[in-house]
Amino acid sequence: GYLIFTQDWRIKRKLVDDLSRLEQEFVVEVGGQIVEGGLQLLNQSIVFNGKPSEPAKVSWQSEKRLRFALKGERPGQIAYLCECVGLQVQ
C-alpha cells in the first residue's frame, strides 16, 4: 500500500473518492460457529455506523478463512459483519 502525506484537500478528496469505487479484497481468519444462513447474510447490504453499505462478496477460502471483496470498506466493518453472524475475527 501507499502512505501519502498532503495538505492539499483536492488530492485527499480525489484519493478517497477513487478508493470508494475500487473493490478491495480482504482475507480474514475467523473463529466461532456461523449461524444458519450466515454466508447469505454477509453478502447483503447492511447499515453500518448509520450509513448503508454496498453488498459485500463473501466466500469461504478455507475452514477458518473468509474472503471479503467490497467497495468503500470502513474501519470496523468486517469485524461488525462477522459478529452479526456469530464469528469473531482472529
Secondary structure, 3 states (H helix, E strand, C coil): CCCCCCCCHHHHHHHHHHHHHCEEEEEEEEEECCCCCHHHHHCCCCEECCEECCCCEEEEEECCEEEEEEECCCCCHHHHHHHHCCEEEC
